[in-house]
Amino acid sequence: MRKRVYVALALLLVMLAGVSAWQGLRLREPVYEGKPLSLSLETLRKERANGNDHYARPVIRHIGTNALPVLIE
């Protein structure tokens, strides 16, 4: 009986470690004022089509190099 408890505890520990690793390693999109980078990029694309980039350009500059992984992907 004691062996089953140890096996179940070890399995639970491995599952917990897996979930923690998955959460820590997943790609997170940078956010500015509660809005994701992809929304700012879409807004920039629309503004550029109209010859205006007053909103999205400062957002992307503020996010800075944190935006590179998302931009590359």
CHARMM-style PDB file with segment names, atoms N, HN, CA, C and O in Angstrom:
ATOM      1  N   MET     1       0.832  -1.201   0.000  1.00  0.00      PROA
ATOM      2  CA  MET     1       0.000   0.000   0.000  1.00  0.00      PROA
ATOM      3  C   MET     1       0.870   1.255   0.000  1.00  0.00      PROA
ATOM      4  O   MET     1       0.565   2.222  -0.699  1.00  0.00      PROA
ATOM      5  N   ARG     2       1.932   1.245   0.767  1.00  0.00      PROA
ATOM      6  HN  ARG     2       2.180   0.460   1.335  1.00  0.00      PROA
ATOM      7  CA  ARG     2       2.805   2.404   0.873  1.00  0.00      PROA
ATOM      8  C   ARG     2       3.500   2.701  -0.472  1.00  0.00      PROA
ATOM      9  O   ARG     2       3.750   3.856  -0.815  1.00  0.00      PROA
ATOM     10  N   LYS     3       3.802   1.632  -1.216  1.00  0.00      PROA
ATOM     11  HN  LYS     3       3.598   0.693  -0.938  1.00  0.00      PROA
ATOM     12  CA  LYS     3       4.458   1.785  -2.514  1.00  0.00      PROA
ATOM     13  C   LYS     3       3.543   2.523  -3.494  1.00  0.00      PROA
ATOM     14  O   LYS     3       4.023   3.344  -4.275  1.00  0.00      PROA
ATOM     15  N   ARG     4       2.259   2.253  -3.470  1.00  0.00      PROA
ATOM     16  HN  ARG     4       1.869   1.586  -2.835  1.00  0.00      PROA
ATOM     17  CA  ARG     4       1.294   2.930  -4.341  1.00  0.00      PROA
ATOM     18  C   ARG     4       1.230   4.429  -4.027  1.00  0.00      PROA
ATOM     19  O   ARG     4       1.125   5.257  -4.932  1.00  0.00      PROA
ATOM     20  N   VAL     5       1.292   4.754  -2.776  1.00  0.00      PROA
ATOM     21  HN  VAL     5       1.377   4.081  -2.041  1.00  0.00      PROA
ATOM     22  CA  VAL     5       1.261   6.158  -2.374  1.00  0.00      PROA
ATOM     23  C   VAL     5       2.487   6.884  -2.912  1.00  0.00      PROA
ATOM     24  O   VAL     5       2.386   8.004  -3.411  1.00  0.00      PROA
ATOM     25  N   TYR     6       3.635   6.242  -2.807  1.00  0.00      PROA
ATOM     26  HN  TYR     6       3.717   5.332  -2.401  1.00  0.00      PROA
ATOM     27  CA  TYR     6       4.872   6.846  -3.324  1.00  0.00      PROA
ATOM     28  C   TYR     6       4.829   6.997  -4.836  1.00  0.00      PROA
ATOM     29  O   TYR     6       5.274   8.014  -5.368  1.00  0.00      PROA
ATOM     30  N   VAL     7       4.308   6.012  -5.525  1.00  0.00      PROA
ATOM     31  HN  VAL     7       3.947   5.186  -5.093  1.00  0.00      PROA
ATOM     32  CA  VAL     7       4.206   6.084  -6.987  1.00  0.00      PROA
ATOM     33  C   VAL     7       3.242   7.197  -7.385  1.00  0.00      PROA
ATOM     34  O   VAL     7       3.533   7.973  -8.295  1.00  0.00      PROA
ATOM     35  N   ALA     8       2.104   7.279  -6.714  1.00  0.00      PROA
ATOM     36  HN  ALA     8       1.868   6.648  -5.975  1.00  0.00      PROA
ATOM     37  CA  ALA     8       1.126   8.326  -7.015  1.00  0.00      PROA
ATOM     38  C   ALA     8       1.705   9.703  -6.715  1.00  0.00      PROA
ATOM     39  O   ALA     8       1.494  10.640  -7.485  1.00  0.00      PROA
ATOM     40  N   LEU     9       2.417   9.836  -5.632  1.00  0.00      PROA
ATOM     41  HN  LEU     9       2.589   9.075  -5.007  1.00  0.00      PROA
ATOM     42  CA  LEU     9       3.043  11.107  -5.280  1.00  0.00      PROA
ATOM     43  C   LEU     9       4.116  11.493  -6.289  1.00  0.00      PROA
ATOM     44  O   LEU     9       4.224  12.660  -6.665  1.00  0.00      PROA
ATOM     45  N   ALA    10       4.905  10.525  -6.727  1.00  0.00      PROA
ATOM     46  HN  ALA    10       4.816   9.577  -6.421  1.00  0.00      PROA
ATOM     47  CA  ALA    10       5.941  10.788  -7.733  1.00  0.00      PROA
ATOM     48  C   ALA    10       5.302  11.202  -9.061  1.00  0.00      PROA
ATOM     49  O   ALA    10       5.793  12.117  -9.722  1.00  0.00      PROA
ATOM     50  N   LEU    11       4.223  10.545  -9.452  1.00  0.00      PROA
ATOM     51  HN  LEU    11       3.824   9.802  -8.914  1.00  0.00      PROA
ATOM     52  CA  LEU    11       3.517  10.887 -10.679  1.00  0.00      PROA
ATOM     53  C   LEU    11       2.935  12.295 -10.598  1.00  0.00      PROA
ATOM     54  O   LEU    11       3.021  13.061 -11.557  1.00  0.00      PROA
ATOM     55  N   LEU    12       2.360  12.626  -9.485  1.00  0.00      PROA
ATOM     56  HN  LEU    12       2.290  12.003  -8.706  1.00  0.00      PROA
ATOM     57  CA  LEU    12       1.823  13.966  -9.282  1.00  0.00      PROA
ATOM     58  C   LEU    12       2.924  15.016  -9.349  1.00  0.00      PROA
ATOM     59  O   LEU    12       2.728  16.085  -9.928  1.00  0.00      PROA
ATOM     60  N   LEU    13       4.058  14.725  -8.772  1.00  0.00      PROA
ATOM     61  HN  LEU    13       4.217  13.857  -8.301  1.00  0.00      PROA
ATOM     62  CA  LEU    13       5.195  15.644  -8.793  1.00  0.00      PROA
ATOM     63  C   LEU    13       5.722  15.850 -10.218  1.00  0.00      PROA
ATOM     64  O   LEU    13       6.047  16.974 -10.599  1.00  0.00      PROA
ATOM     65  N   VAL    14       5.806  14.784 -10.995  1.00  0.00      PROA
ATOM     66  HN  VAL    14       5.542  13.871 -10.685  1.00  0.00      PROA
ATOM     67  CA  VAL    14       6.255  14.877 -12.387  1.00  0.00      PROA
ATOM     68  C   VAL    14       5.263  15.691 -13.214  1.00  0.00      PROA
ATOM     69  O   VAL    14       5.665  16.507 -14.043  1.00  0.00      PROA
ATOM     70  N   MET    15       3.988  15.471 -12.990  1.00  0.00      PROA
ATOM     71  HN  MET    15       3.662  14.808 -12.316  1.00  0.00      PROA
ATOM     72  CA  MET    15       2.969  16.237 -13.718  1.00  0.00      PROA
ATOM     73  C   MET    15       3.040  17.718 -13.358  1.00  0.00      PROA
ATOM     74  O   MET    15       2.922  18.574 -14.234  1.00  0.00      PROA
ATOM     75  N   LEU    16       3.227  18.018 -12.106  1.00  0.00      PROA
ATOM     76  HN  LEU    16       3.322  17.322 -11.394  1.00  0.00      PROA
ATOM     77  CA  LEU    16       3.347  19.399 -11.654  1.00  0.00      PROA
ATOM     78  C   LEU    16       4.575  20.071 -12.257  1.00  0.00      PROA
ATOM     79  O   LEU    16       4.511  21.230 -12.667  1.00  0.00      PROA
ATOM     80  N   ALA    17       5.688  19.353 -12.313  1.00  0.00      PROA
ATOM     81  HN  ALA    17       5.740  18.412 -11.980  1.00  0.00      PROA
ATOM     82  CA  ALA    17       6.902  19.883 -12.921  1.00  0.00      PROA
ATOM     83  C   ALA    17       6.694  20.120 -14.415  1.00  0.00      PROA
ATOM     84  O   ALA    17       7.178  21.116 -14.953  1.00  0.00      PROA
ATOM     85  N   GLY    18       5.988  19.230 -15.083  1.00  0.00      PROA
ATOM     86  HN  GLY    18       5.594  18.421 -14.646  1.00  0.00      PROA
ATOM     87  CA  GLY    18       5.708  19.388 -16.511  1.00  0.00      PROA
ATOM     88  C   GLY    18       4.853  20.605 -16.803  1.00  0.00      PROA
ATOM     89  O   GLY    18       5.136  21.357 -17.735  1.00  0.00      PROA
ATOM     90  N   VAL    19       3.819  20.801 -16.022  1.00  0.00      PROA
ATOM     91  HN  VAL    19       3.589  20.190 -15.265  1.00  0.00      PROA
ATOM     92  CA  VAL    19       2.948  21.972 -16.203  1.00  0.00      PROA
ATOM     93  C   VAL    19       3.725  23.256 -15.924  1.00  0.00      PROA
ATOM     94  O   VAL    19       3.578  24.242 -16.646  1.00  0.00      PROA
ATOM     95  N   SER    20       4.540  23.246 -14.894  1.00  0.00      PROA
ATOM     96  HN  SER    20       4.660  22.445 -14.308  1.00  0.00      PROA
ATOM     97  CA  SER    20       5.346  24.430 -14.572  1.00  0.00      PROA
ATOM     98  C   SER    20       6.328  24.752 -15.699  1.00  0.00      PROA
ATOM     99  O   SER    20       6.499  25.917 -16.059  1.00  0.00      PROA
ATOM    100  N   ALA    21       6.966  23.735 -16.250  1.00  0.00      PROA
ATOM    101  HN  ALA    21       6.827  22.788 -15.958  1.00  0.00      PROA
ATOM    102  CA  ALA    21       7.905  23.950 -17.355  1.00  0.00      PROA
ATOM    103  C   ALA    21       7.178  24.466 -18.587  1.00  0.00      PROA
ATOM    104  O   ALA    21       7.668  25.363 -19.273  1.00  0.00      PROA
ATOM    105  N   TRP    22       6.011  23.901 -18.865  1.00  0.00      PROA
ATOM    106  HN  TRP    22       5.613  23.173 -18.308  1.00  0.00      PROA
ATOM    107  CA  TRP    22       5.235  24.342 -20.024  1.00  0.00      PROA
ATOM    108  C   TRP    22       4.844  25.820 -19.885  1.00  0.00      PROA
ATOM    109  O   TRP    22       4.951  26.578 -20.850  1.00  0.00      PROA
ATOM    110  N   GLN    23       4.400  26.227 -18.718  1.00  0.00      PROA
ATOM    111  HN  GLN    23       4.313  25.612 -17.934  1.00  0.00      PROA
ATOM    112  CA  GLN    23       4.015  27.619 -18.489  1.00  0.00      PROA
ATOM    113  C   GLN    23       5.225  28.552 -18.583  1.00  0.00      PROA
ATOM    114  O   GLN    23       5.117  29.665 -19.097  1.00  0.00      PROA
ATOM    115  N   GLY    24       6.358  28.099 -18.093  1.00  0.00      PROA
ATOM    116  HN  GLY    24       6.445  27.194 -17.675  1.00  0.00      PROA
ATOM    117  CA  GLY    24       7.550  28.940 -18.091  1.00  0.00      PROA
ATOM    118  C   GLY    24       8.199  29.081 -19.444  1.00  0.00      PROA
ATOM    119  O   GLY    24       8.826  30.104 -19.717  1.00  0.00      PROA
ATOM    120  N   LEU    25       8.069  28.084 -20.304  1.00  0.00      PROA
ATOM    121  HN  LEU    25       7.560  27.253 -20.082  1.00  0.00      PROA
ATOM    122  CA  LEU    25       8.764  28.097 -21.580  1.00  0.00      PROA
ATOM    123  C   LEU    25       7.916  28.539 -22.765  1.00  0.00      PROA
ATOM    124  O   LEU    25       8.450  28.753 -23.854  1.00  0.00      PROA
ATOM    125  N   ARG    26       6.617  28.679 -22.581  1.00  0.00      PROA
ATOM    126  HN  ARG    26       6.183  28.505 -21.697  1.00  0.00      PROA
ATOM    127  CA  ARG    26       5.786  29.069 -23.718  1.00  0.00      PROA
ATOM    128  C   ARG    26       6.049  30.524 -24.089  1.00  0.00      PROA
ATOM    129  O   ARG    26       6.402  31.342 -23.240  1.00  0.00      PROA
ATOM    130  N   LEU    27       5.874  30.830 -25.358  1.00  0.00      PROA
ATOM    131  HN  LEU    27       5.587  30.166 -26.048  1.00  0.00      PROA
ATOM    132  CA  LEU    27       6.119  32.174 -25.862  1.00  0.00      PROA
ATOM    133  C   LEU    27       4.961  33.072 -25.445  1.00  0.00      PROA
ATOM    134  O   LEU    27       3.801  32.781 -25.737  1.00  0.00      PROA
ATOM    135  N   ARG    28       5.283  34.149 -24.772  1.00  0.00      PROA
ATOM    136  HN  ARG    28       6.225  34.385 -24.535  1.00  0.00      PROA
ATOM    137  CA  ARG    28       4.254  35.096 -24.355  1.00  0.00      PROA
ATOM    138  C   ARG    28       4.372  36.351 -25.200  1.00  0.00      PROA
ATOM    139  O   ARG    28       5.467  36.863 -25.435  1.00  0.00      PROA
ATOM    140  N   GLU    29       3.255  36.822 -25.639  1.00  0.00      PROA
ATOM    141  HN  GLU    29       2.366  36.406 -25.447  1.00  0.00      PROA
ATOM    142  CA  GLU    29       3.230  38.013 -26.468  1.00  0.00      PROA
ATOM    143  C   GLU    29       3.301  39.246 -25.564  1.00  0.00      PROA
ATOM    144  O   GLU    29       2.569  39.332 -24.578  1.00  0.00      PROA
ATOM    145  N   PRO    30       4.177  40.202 -25.893  1.00  0.00      PROA
ATOM    146  CA  PRO    30       4.249  41.421 -25.092  1.00  0.00      PROA
ATOM    147  C   PRO    30       2.922  42.188 -25.116  1.00  0.00      PROA
ATOM    148  O   PRO    30       2.198  42.176 -26.111  1.00  0.00      PROA
ATOM    149  N   VAL    31       2.625  42.852 -24.004  1.00  0.00      PROA
ATOM    150  HN  VAL    31       3.214  42.862 -23.195  1.00  0.00      PROA
ATOM    151  CA  VAL    31       1.372  43.585 -23.860  1.00  0.00      PROA
ATOM    152  C   VAL    31       1.688  45.015 -23.455  1.00  0.00      PROA
ATOM    153  O   VAL    31       2.586  45.260 -22.649  1.00  0.00      PROA
ATOM    154  N   TYR    32       0.943  45.954 -24.018  1.00  0.00      PROA
ATOM    155  HN  TYR    32       0.214  45.755 -24.672  1.00  0.00      PROA
ATOM    156  CA  TYR    32       1.078  47.357 -23.659  1.00  0.00      PROA
ATOM    157  C   TYR    32      -0.309  47.904 -23.380  1.00  0.00      PROA
ATOM    158  O   TYR    32      -1.174  47.867 -24.255  1.00  0.00      PROA
ATOM    159  N   GLU    33      -0.533  48.405 -22.191  1.00  0.00      PROA
ATOM    160  HN  GLU    33       0.170  48.435 -21.480  1.00  0.00      PROA
ATOM    161  CA  GLU    33      -1.822  48.925 -21.747  1.00  0.00      PROA
ATOM    162  C   GLU    33      -2.940  47.900 -21.955  1.00  0.00      PROA
ATOM    163  O   GLU    33      -4.048  48.248 -22.364  1.00  0.00      PROA
ATOM    164  N   GLY    34      -2.634  46.640 -21.669  1.00  0.00      PROA
ATOM    165  HN  GLY    34      -1.734  46.357 -21.337  1.00  0.00      PROA
ATOM    166  CA  GLY    34      -3.634  45.587 -21.750  1.00  0.00      PROA
ATOM    167  C   GLY    34      -3.911  45.071 -23.148  1.00  0.00      PROA
ATOM    168  O   GLY    34      -4.774  44.210 -23.321  1.00  0.00      PROA
ATOM    169  N   LYS    35      -3.201  45.573 -24.155  1.00  0.00      PROA
ATOM    170  HN  LYS    35      -2.500  46.273 -24.014  1.00  0.00      PROA
ATOM    171  CA  LYS    35      -3.430  45.153 -25.534  1.00  0.00      PROA
ATOM    172  C   LYS    35      -2.207  44.391 -26.042  1.00  0.00      PROA
ATOM    173  O   LYS    35      -1.077  44.839 -25.847  1.00  0.00      PROA
ATOM    174  N   PRO    36      -2.420  43.241 -26.692  1.00  0.00      PROA
ATOM    175  CA  PRO    36      -1.283  42.455 -27.177  1.00  0.00      PROA
ATOM    176  C   PRO    36      -0.590  43.124 -28.361  1.00  0.00      PROA
ATOM    177  O   PRO    36      -1.176  43.955 -29.054  1.00  0.00      PROA
ATOM    178  N   LEU    37       0.664  42.747 -28.576  1.00  0.00      PROA
ATOM    179  HN  LEU    37       1.141  42.072 -28.012  1.00  0.00      PROA
ATOM    180  CA  LEU    37       1.462  43.306 -29.658  1.00  0.00      PROA
ATOM    181  C   LEU    37       0.818  43.071 -31.020  1.00  0.00      PROA
ATOM    182  O   LEU    37       0.867  43.944 -31.887  1.00  0.00      PROA
ATOM    183  N   SER    38       0.216  41.905 -31.215  1.00  0.00      PROA
ATOM    184  HN  SER    38       0.175  41.196 -30.511  1.00  0.00      PROA
ATOM    185  CA  SER    38      -0.395  41.601 -32.515  1.00  0.00      PROA
ATOM    186  C   SER    38      -1.488  42.614 -32.859  1.00  0.00      PROA
ATOM    187  O   SER    38      -1.643  42.977 -34.025  1.00  0.00      PROA
ATOM    188  N   LEU    39      -2.240  43.071 -31.874  1.00  0.00      PROA
ATOM    189  HN  LEU    39      -2.115  42.776 -30.927  1.00  0.00      PROA
ATOM    190  CA  LEU    39      -3.269  44.082 -32.114  1.00  0.00      PROA
ATOM    191  C   LEU    39      -2.631  45.407 -32.510  1.00  0.00      PROA
ATOM    192  O   LEU    39      -3.137  46.100 -33.393  1.00  0.00      PROA
ATOM    193  N   SER    40      -1.523  45.764 -31.861  1.00  0.00      PROA
ATOM    194  HN  SER    40      -1.112  45.202 -31.144  1.00  0.00      PROA
ATOM    195  CA  SER    40      -0.826  47.002 -32.210  1.00  0.00      PROA
ATOM    196  C   SER    40      -0.240  46.926 -33.612  1.00  0.00      PROA
ATOM    197  O   SER    40      -0.246  47.920 -34.339  1.00  0.00      PROA
ATOM    198  N   LEU    41       0.267  45.760 -33.999  1.00  0.00      PROA
ATOM    199  HN  LEU    41       0.272  44.954 -33.408  1.00  0.00      PROA
ATOM    200  CA  LEU    41       0.807  45.598 -35.350  1.00  0.00      PROA
ATOM    201  C   LEU    41      -0.291  45.699 -36.398  1.00  0.00      PROA
ATOM    202  O   LEU    41      -0.088  46.289 -37.459  1.00  0.00      PROA
ATOM    203  N   GLU    42      -1.440  45.134 -36.108  1.00  0.00      PROA
ATOM    204  HN  GLU    42      -1.605  44.655 -35.246  1.00  0.00      PROA
ATOM    205  CA  GLU    42      -2.572  45.235 -37.033  1.00  0.00      PROA
ATOM    206  C   GLU    42      -3.034  46.683 -37.150  1.00  0.00      PROA
ATOM    207  O   GLU    42      -3.357  47.143 -38.245  1.00  0.00      PROA
ATOM    208  N   THR    43      -3.068  47.402 -36.034  1.00  0.00      PROA
ATOM    209  HN  THR    43      -2.805  47.028 -35.145  1.00  0.00      PROA
ATOM    210  CA  THR    43      -3.437  48.815 -36.053  1.00  0.00      PROA
ATOM    211  C   THR    43      -2.416  49.621 -36.849  1.00  0.00      PROA
ATOM    212  O   THR    43      -2.790  50.510 -37.615  1.00  0.00      PROA
ATOM    213  N   LEU    44      -1.127  49.317 -36.675  1.00  0.00      PROA
ATOM    214  HN  LEU    44      -0.823  48.595 -36.054  1.00  0.00      PROA
ATOM    215  CA  LEU    44      -0.085  50.007 -37.425  1.00  0.00      PROA
ATOM    216  C   LEU    44      -0.245  49.769 -38.920  1.00  0.00      PROA
ATOM    217  O   LEU    44      -0.082  50.691 -39.719  1.00  0.00      PROA
ATOM    218  N   ARG    45      -0.567  48.528 -39.300  1.00  0.00      PROA
ATOM    219  HN  ARG    45      -0.699  47.779 -38.650  1.00  0.00      PROA
ATOM    220  CA  ARG    45      -0.760  48.228 -40.716  1.00  0.00      PROA
ATOM    221  C   ARG    45      -1.913  49.048 -41.299  1.00  0.00      PROA
ATOM    222  O   ARG    45      -1.804  49.583 -42.402  1.00  0.00      PROA
ATOM    223  N   LYS    46      -3.014  49.143 -40.556  1.00  0.00      PROA
ATOM    224  HN  LYS    46      -3.102  48.709 -39.660  1.00  0.00      PROA
ATOM    225  CA  LYS    46      -4.169  49.918 -41.018  1.00  0.00      PROA
ATOM    226  C   LYS    46      -3.850  51.410 -41.063  1.00  0.00      PROA
ATOM    227  O   LYS    46      -4.243  52.099 -42.005  1.00  0.00      PROA
ATOM    228  N   GLU    47      -3.135  51.918 -40.044  1.00  0.00      PROA
ATOM    229  HN  GLU    47      -2.816  51.358 -39.279  1.00  0.00      PROA
ATOM    230  CA  GLU    47      -2.784  53.337 -40.005  1.00  0.00      PROA
ATOM    231  C   GLU    47      -1.837  53.703 -41.128  1.00  0.00      PROA
ATOM    232  O   GLU    47      -1.962  54.771 -41.729  1.00  0.00      PROA
ATOM    233  N   ARG    48      -0.892  52.823 -41.415  1.00  0.00      PROA
ATOM    234  HN  ARG    48      -0.791  51.956 -40.928  1.00  0.00      PROA
ATOM    235  CA  ARG    48       0.049  53.105 -42.504  1.00  0.00      PROA
ATOM    236  C   ARG    48      -0.665  53.168 -43.840  1.00  0.00      PROA
ATOM    237  O   ARG    48      -0.288  53.959 -44.704  1.00  0.00      PROA
ATOM    238  N   ALA    49      -1.689  52.347 -44.023  1.00  0.00      PROA
ATOM    239  HN  ALA    49      -1.995  51.704 -43.321  1.00  0.00      PROA
ATOM    240  CA  ALA    49      -2.471  52.372 -45.258  1.00  0.00      PROA
ATOM    241  C   ALA    49      -3.165  53.724 -45.417  1.00  0.00      PROA
ATOM    242  O   ALA    49      -3.404  54.178 -46.536  1.00  0.00      PROA
ATOM    243  N   ASN    50      -3.485  54.361 -44.297  1.00  0.00      PROA
ATOM    244  HN  ASN    50      -3.291  53.993 -43.388  1.00  0.00      PROA
ATOM    245  CA  ASN    50      -4.131  55.676 -44.316  1.00  0.00      PROA
ATOM    246  C   ASN    50      -3.132  56.822 -44.195  1.00  0.00      PROA
ATOM    247  O   ASN    50      -3.524  57.988 -44.179  1.00  0.00      PROA
ATOM    248  N   GLY    51      -1.834  56.494 -44.110  1.00  0.00      PROA
ATOM    249  HN  GLY    51      -1.515  55.546 -44.123  1.00  0.00      PROA
ATOM    250  CA  GLY    51      -0.805  57.531 -43.991  1.00  0.00      PROA
ATOM    251  C   GLY    51      -0.683  58.099 -42.592  1.00  0.00      PROA
ATOM    252  O   GLY    51      -0.261  59.243 -42.425  1.00  0.00      PROA
ATOM    253  N   ASN    52      -1.044  57.322 -41.586  1.00  0.00      PROA
ATOM    254  HN  ASN    52      -1.387  56.393 -41.722  1.00  0.00      PROA
ATOM    255  CA  ASN    52      -1.052  57.809 -40.211  1.00  0.00      PROA
ATOM    256  C   ASN    52      -0.521  56.695 -39.309  1.00  0.00      PROA
ATOM    257  O   ASN    52      -0.949  55.546 -39.427  1.00  0.00      PROA
ATOM    258  N   ASP    53       0.402  57.026 -38.415  1.00  0.00      PROA
ATOM    259  HN  ASP    53       0.749  57.958 -38.320  1.00  0.00      PROA
ATOM    260  CA  ASP    53       0.899  55.998 -37.492  1.00  0.00      PROA
ATOM    261  C   ASP    53       1.124  56.590 -36.102  1.00  0.00      PROA
ATOM    262  O   ASP    53       2.122  56.291 -35.447  1.00  0.00      PROA
ATOM    263  N   HSD    54       0.199  57.421 -35.663  1.00  0.00      PROA
ATOM    264  HN  HSD    54      -0.613  57.663 -36.196  1.00  0.00      PROA
ATOM    265  CA  HSD    54       0.363  58.117 -34.385  1.00  0.00      PROA
ATOM    266  C   HSD    54       0.154  57.219 -33.169  1.00  0.00      PROA
ATOM    267  O   HSD    54       0.738  57.474 -32.115  1.00  0.00      PROA
ATOM    268  N   TYR    55      -0.670  56.168 -33.291  1.00  0.00      PROA
ATOM    269  HN  TYR    55      -1.144  55.961 -34.147  1.00  0.00      PROA
ATOM    270  CA  TYR    55      -0.932  55.319 -32.127  1.00  0.00      PROA
ATOM    271  C   TYR    55       0.055  54.165 -32.020  1.00  0.00      PROA
ATOM    272  O   TYR    55       0.687  53.990 -30.978  1.00  0.00      PROA
ATOM    273  N   ALA    56       0.194  53.391 -33.059  1.00  0.00      PROA
ATOM    274  HN  ALA    56      -0.320  53.533 -33.905  1.00  0.00      PROA
ATOM    275  CA  ALA    56       0.923  52.120 -32.968  1.00  0.00      PROA
ATOM    276  C   ALA    56       2.430  52.297 -32.873  1.00  0.00      PROA
ATOM    277  O   ALA    56       3.088  51.502 -32.201  1.00  0.00      PROA
ATOM    278  N   ARG    57       2.988  53.281 -33.502  1.00  0.00      PROA
ATOM    279  HN  ARG    57       2.454  53.926 -34.048  1.00  0.00      PROA
ATOM    280  CA  ARG    57       4.441  53.449 -33.489  1.00  0.00      PROA
ATOM    281  C   ARG    57       4.988  53.623 -32.063  1.00  0.00      PROA
ATOM    282  O   ARG    57       5.957  52.946 -31.721  1.00  0.00      PROA
ATOM    283  N   PRO    58       4.421  54.490 -31.217  1.00  0.00      PROA
ATOM    284  CA  PRO    58       4.926  54.596 -29.836  1.00  0.00      PROA
ATOM    285  C   PRO    58       4.752  53.305 -29.031  1.00  0.00      PROA
ATOM    286  O   PRO    58       5.573  52.997 -28.168  1.00  0.00      PROA
ATOM    287  N   VAL    59       3.697  52.558 -29.310  1.00  0.00      PROA
ATOM    288  HN  VAL    59       3.030  52.809 -30.011  1.00  0.00      PROA
ATOM    289  CA  VAL    59       3.473  51.300 -28.604  1.00  0.00      PROA
ATOM    290  C   VAL    59       4.607  50.336 -28.913  1.00  0.00      PROA
ATOM    291  O   VAL    59       5.175  49.731 -28.004  1.00  0.00      PROA
ATOM    292  N   ILE    60       4.935  50.191 -30.177  1.00  0.00      PROA
ATOM    293  HN  ILE    60       4.473  50.683 -30.916  1.00  0.00      PROA
ATOM    294  CA  ILE    60       5.983  49.259 -30.584  1.00  0.00      PROA
ATOM    295  C   ILE    60       7.335  49.738 -30.069  1.00  0.00      PROA
ATOM    296  O   ILE    60       8.164  48.917 -29.675  1.00  0.00      PROA
ATOM    297  N   ARG    61       7.575  51.028 -30.064  1.00  0.00      PROA
ATOM    298  HN  ARG    61       6.902  51.695 -30.384  1.00  0.00      PROA
ATOM    299  CA  ARG    61       8.832  51.545 -29.507  1.00  0.00      PROA
ATOM    300  C   ARG    61       8.914  51.284 -28.007  1.00  0.00      PROA
ATOM    301  O   ARG    61       9.987  50.973 -27.491  1.00  0.00      PROA
ATOM    302  N   HSD    62       7.802  51.406 -27.310  1.00  0.00      PROA
ATOM    303  HN  HSD    62       6.930  51.659 -27.729  1.00  0.00      PROA
ATOM    304  CA  HSD    62       7.793  51.163 -25.863  1.00  0.00      PROA
ATOM    305  C   HSD    62       8.083  49.693 -25.551  1.00  0.00      PROA
ATOM    306  O   HSD    62       8.836  49.392 -24.624  1.00  0.00      PROA
ATOM    307  N   ILE    63       7.494  48.787 -26.316  1.00  0.00      PROA
ATOM    308  HN  ILE    63       6.883  49.031 -27.069  1.00  0.00      PROA
ATOM    309  CA  ILE    63       7.728  47.360 -26.095  1.00  0.00      PROA
ATOM    310  C   ILE    63       9.179  47.022 -26.403  1.00  0.00      PROA
ATOM    311  O   ILE    63       9.772  46.188 -25.719  1.00  0.00      PROA
ATOM    312  N   GLY    64       9.752  47.640 -27.400  1.00  0.00      PROA
ATOM    313  HN  GLY    64       9.270  48.318 -27.956  1.00  0.00      PROA
ATOM    314  CA  GLY    64      11.170  47.511 -27.711  1.00  0.00      PROA
ATOM    315  C   GLY    64      11.592  46.120 -28.148  1.00  0.00      PROA
ATOM    316  O   GLY    64      10.903  45.468 -28.932  1.00  0.00      PROA
ATOM    317  N   THR    65      12.730  45.670 -27.635  1.00  0.00      PROA
ATOM    318  HN  THR    65      13.290  46.199 -26.998  1.00  0.00      PROA
ATOM    319  CA  THR    65      13.298  44.401 -28.076  1.00  0.00      PROA
ATOM    320  C   THR    65      12.496  43.205 -27.604  1.00  0.00      PROA
ATOM    321  O   THR    65      12.700  42.102 -28.112  1.00  0.00      PROA
ATOM    322  N   ASN    66      11.603  43.377 -26.662  1.00  0.00      PROA
ATOM    323  HN  ASN    66      11.437  44.273 -26.248  1.00  0.00      PROA
ATOM    324  CA  ASN    66      10.731  42.278 -26.247  1.00  0.00      PROA
ATOM    325  C   ASN    66       9.811  41.835 -27.386  1.00  0.00      PROA
ATOM    326  O   ASN    66       9.271  40.729 -27.364  1.00  0.00      PROA
ATOM    327  N   ALA    67       9.639  42.711 -28.381  1.00  0.00      PROA
ATOM    328  HN  ALA    67      10.078  43.609 -28.399  1.00  0.00      PROA
ATOM    329  CA  ALA    67       8.767  42.388 -29.507  1.00  0.00      PROA
ATOM    330  C   ALA    67       9.461  41.508 -30.543  1.00  0.00      PROA
ATOM    331  O   ALA    67       8.787  40.911 -31.382  1.00  0.00      PROA
ATOM    332  N   LEU    68      10.794  41.412 -30.507  1.00  0.00      PROA
ATOM    333  HN  LEU    68      11.342  41.897 -29.826  1.00  0.00      PROA
ATOM    334  CA  LEU    68      11.528  40.690 -31.538  1.00  0.00      PROA
ATOM    335  C   LEU    68      11.105  39.231 -31.712  1.00  0.00      PROA
ATOM    336  O   LEU    68      10.887  38.820 -32.852  1.00  0.00      PROA
ATOM    337  N   PRO    69      10.977  38.428 -30.666  1.00  0.00      PROA
ATOM    338  CA  PRO    69      10.555  37.038 -30.899  1.00  0.00      PROA
ATOM    339  C   PRO    69       9.196  36.929 -31.603  1.00  0.00      PROA
ATOM    340  O   PRO    69       9.001  36.055 -32.447  1.00  0.00      PROA
ATOM    341  N   VAL    70       8.274  37.806 -31.258  1.00  0.00      PROA
ATOM    342  HN  VAL    70       8.433  38.517 -30.572  1.00  0.00      PROA
ATOM    343  CA  VAL    70       6.958  37.787 -31.885  1.00  0.00      PROA
ATOM    344  C   VAL    70       7.069  38.254 -33.332  1.00  0.00      PROA
ATOM    345  O   VAL    70       6.432  37.684 -34.217  1.00  0.00      PROA
ATOM    346  N   LEU    71       7.869  39.283 -33.578  1.00  0.00      PROA
ATOM    347  HN  LEU    71       8.386  39.747 -32.859  1.00  0.00      PROA
ATOM    348  CA  LEU    71       8.031  39.798 -34.931  1.00  0.00      PROA
ATOM    349  C   LEU    71       8.720  38.784 -35.830  1.00  0.00      PROA
ATOM    350  O   LEU    71       8.363  38.651 -37.001  1.00  0.00      PROA
ATOM    351  N   ILE    72       9.688  38.078 -35.305  1.00  0.00      PROA
ATOM    352  HN  ILE    72       9.978  38.186 -34.354  1.00  0.00      PROA
ATOM    353  CA  ILE    72      10.416  37.080 -36.094  1.00  0.00      PROA
ATOM    354  C   ILE    72       9.501  35.906 -36.423  1.00  0.00      PROA
ATOM    355  O   ILE    72       9.538  35.380 -37.535  1.00  0.00      PROA
ATOM    356  N   GLU    73       8.689  35.502 -35.471  1.00  0.00      PROA
ATOM    357  HN  GLU    73       8.659  35.929 -34.568  1.00  0.00      PROA
ATOM    358  CA  GLU    73       7.793  34.377 -35.700  1.00  0.00      PROA
ATOM    359  C   GLU    73       6.714  34.783 -36.668  1.00  0.00      PROA
ATOM    360  OT1 GLU    73       5.847  33.974 -36.999  1.00  0.00      PROA
TER     361      GLU     73
END
